[in-house]
Amino acid sequence: MPRLVIVRQDRPSLYEYFKTYTEKPGEIAVISDRRIGERRQQPDPVPFERRRRQRRTPLSPHQEQELEEMWFRIVEI
């Protein structure tokens, strides 16, 4: 099963380590955590919501804590 390694933004050396020694195309992908909040800048509702579903699944409190403590998270995709 393919895996995704998500590394905290403030850990660039850890990101580079995983990219160099862990990433395998088609098996393991390594990305930096890019979450910074909602991208929509306007507080007004949009007239027609084009998204069929919420694209981002928020992390559970346990997952957030794990990412904070361990600096990375591995998920199956």
Helices and strands as residue ranges (DSSP letters): E 3-7, H 12-21, E 28-32, H 61-70, E 72-76
